[in-house]
Each structure stands twice: as structure tokens, then as C-alpha cells.
Amino acid sequence: MEITRKNEFLSTNGEPPVVGDKFPLAELTKKDGSTVSTKELLDKVTLISVVPDINTRVCSISTKHFNQEADQFTGINFYTVSTNTPSEQANWCAAEGVKNMELLSDEQHDFGKKLGLFIEASGVDSRSIWIIDDQQKIIYRELIMEMTDEPNYDAALQFLRELKD
């Protein structure tokens, strides 16, 4: 997939899955250093926000925004995935007061590669939003084509609200 970062073209390692596809199985690292499979995370409706680097402005804004909204949605998992180490993520959470959203590390790039989001040139995953149902089927997807852009928070959150109705 072709994306841009400050109008410079970058390529991911493939084409991401589409709405209706089963979410790919991949491994991520939790803050305690243990490995978790996406299959284990998707036991109910789940929003996954993928950010390239939690220590950058847009990634930080995006994660804080979803963290603030997570309390409104009972029965829905909220995760942020970045290529930062678990230690870097823990330090960021402590500094920013993020408590509601669990950060998961893709420092091994398994998740990004299996979703076609990995940008080899910069060693990070492309920014995107995914909503997956309890059957592990993708029901919402937003691929952010310019990496310095924020996602459409309102569209993703409205989608979740409509699921609850």
C-alpha cells in the first residue's frame, strides 16, 4: 500500500485486509513483557488504534483521544498498538495519565507485517483504526494515508455507538 509522510511516498509491506475479512492472527507484547495473540484480544467488539510511534505528537494525541472516550463504551475493548517497546509505552502512559486504553507493542513487527501495515523504510506500522467483532471479523477500517494526519475519531466512535443501539 502506498502512503505518505509529509508528502514523501512510503510503501507498506502489503495490502491490509478489508471489511468483512477475518482479522489476521498476530502476536503482540503486553506491558509485562508477555506475548499475546490477537485471537486472545478479540473476545468482544474491539477497537484497535495503530500508531507508528507513541512518542510523536499525532500518535500521542490520537491515543489520548481514544483513552478519554473509552469510558463511554462498556463491553468494548480499546487497544493502541505501536512499534515502541513495552517500557517506552509504560513511560508514555505514566507521563500522560493514560489508564483506560491498553497499549500493546509490535516491536517484533509481526502484527504490522501480517496486516500489511509495516513500513520497512522507517521500521514502524502505518496509522490505522480497526473495529473487529466478537467473531474476529473486521467491521470497520480506516487507513490514514498521510501519516501526519489524525484519524476520523468521530466516524469510528459513531460506528461503535450504532453497534450498541
Protein Blocks (a to p, Z undefined) as FASTA:
>chain_A
ZZdeehiacddfbdcddehiacdddddddfkopacdfklmmmbccdddddfblkbmklmm
mmmmmmmmmmmmghiacddddfbdfklmmmmmmmnopakbccddfklommmmmnopacfk
nopacdddddddfkopafbdcddfblkbccdfklmmmmmmmmmZZ
